[in-house]
Amino acid sequence: MRILLLGGTWFLGKAIAEQAMARGWQVTTFNRGRSGQDVAGVEPVHGDRTVQADLRELAGHGPWDAVIDTSSSELAPRDVLLATTTLRGQARRWVHISTVSVYEGWPHQALTDASPLLECPPDADEAYGFTGEYGSPTKYGFQKAGGERAVTEAFGNSAVFLRPGVILGPGEYVGRLPWWLERVKRGGRFVAPAPAKQRIQPVDVRDVAQFALDQAASTTTGGYNVTHPEGTSFEEFVSGCLAATDSTATPVWVDPEVLKEHGVAQWTELPLWRTHAGVWAVDSSRAVAAGLNCRPIAATIRDTWRWWAADGRPVDHPRWAEHGIAPEKEAKLLVSL
């Protein structure tokens, strides 16, 4: 099996490259060479995927059995279209890493793979779309939906779309799980969002990587929601953080209305906490039937802490600074209870 991996040097892209090499596959990676390091054994090609001359040079390294695109999260649909149309003669199929944000109903409604998608032209620029007053839809969702259209435009029924929600695990660059681990390790009483039994569905980066490679080698088409099918409770998540860090810290479960009254920002100041009904109501049964296998959240937490405690550091990313409640704000909230 010979694949082209757009990206390939950090988090999901790196996990895919490592697992593909472990399978004995031939891997070409294409990235700008600015963040992370190429995985040993791959054929690295450096260039800008928004520049057609660079894509044409890349095409000369083909053909490939499949392309796996992990690097389009910040690109306009027209940039995705440039890559798909330039490379379509050099690949049998295209596996596109998308997001649950492409759905009209996310995060307010429960979702299946058949739920309606946002509408966005395949050649839209970065200005297309908008973010609604209550966070739905999002401009990001419009852009990613347009990216899916751009893939379909070039690859038709040879396209596969993986739509994960939150991805955690070693190498995470957003900072959600590392923040929780650091906060729990610091000890003392800490704020946790009630209800403790609230189910969440984060998925391990290594499980997404395995599923992406399986889809690259398959003949299936269409979209797959890639979320943990069983999920875990927030209480189990917090307990996993306590166990991994060997911490004696004490969670203080605070009702959502109290958190809102104190201006605690959902999704960022307490990562993974969001009150919209559809955030963690994403049906991944089609992916499970196609082979998605998700490890327990405790394993993800444990391995992430081992990576982090061993001085593991992700690539620099602006989203890292968004996450975590300030100690002063948390202390003030705890005193008020």
Stockholm file with secondary structure:
# STOCKHOLM 1.0

chainA/1-337         MRILLLGGTWFLGKAIAEQAMARGWQVTTFNRGRSGQDVAGVEPVHGDRTVQADLRELAGHGPWDAVIDTSSSELAPRDVLLATTTLRGQARRWVHISTVSVYEGWPHQALTDASPLLECPPDADEAYGFTGEYGSPTKYGFQKAGGERAVTEAFGNSAVFLRPGVILGPGEYVGRLPWWLERVKRGGRFVAPAPAKQRIQPVDVRDVAQFALDQAASTTTGGYNVTHPEGTSFEEFVSGCLAATDSTATPVWVDPEVLKEHGVAQWTELPLWRTHAGVWAVDSSRAVAAGLNCRPIAATIRDTWRWWAADGRPVDHPRWAEHGIAPEKEAKLLVSL
#=GR chainA/1-337 SS CEEEEECCSSHHHHHHHHHHHHTTCEEEEEECSCSSCCCTTSEEEECCTTCHHHHHHHHTTCCEEEEEECCCTTSCHHHHHHHHHHHGGGEEEEEEECCGGGBTTTTTSCBCTTSCBCCCCTTCCTTCCCCCTTSCSCHHHHHHHHHHHHHHHHHGGGEEEEEESCEESTTCSSCHHHHHHHHHHHCSEEEEESCTTCEECCEEHHHHHHHHHHHHTSCCCEEEEESCSSCEEHHHHHHHHHHHHTCCCEEEEECHHHHHHTTCCEETTEETCCCCTTTTCBCCHHHHHTTCCCCCHHHHHHHHHHHHHTTCCCCCCGGGGGCSCCHHHHHHHHHHC
#=GC SS_cons         CEEEEECCSSHHHHHHHHHHHHTTCEEEEEECSCSSCCCTTSEEEECCTTCHHHHHHHHTTCCEEEEEECCCTTSCHHHHHHHHHHHGGGEEEEEEECCGGGBTTTTTSCBCTTSCBCCCCTTCCTTCCCCCTTSCSCHHHHHHHHHHHHHHHHHGGGEEEEEESCEESTTCSSCHHHHHHHHHHHCSEEEEESCTTCEECCEEHHHHHHHHHHHHTSCCCEEEEESCSSCEEHHHHHHHHHHHHTCCCEEEEECHHHHHHTTCCEETTEETCCCCTTTTCBCCHHHHHTTCCCCCHHHHHHHHHHHHHTTCCCCCCGGGGGCSCCHHHHHHHHHHC
//
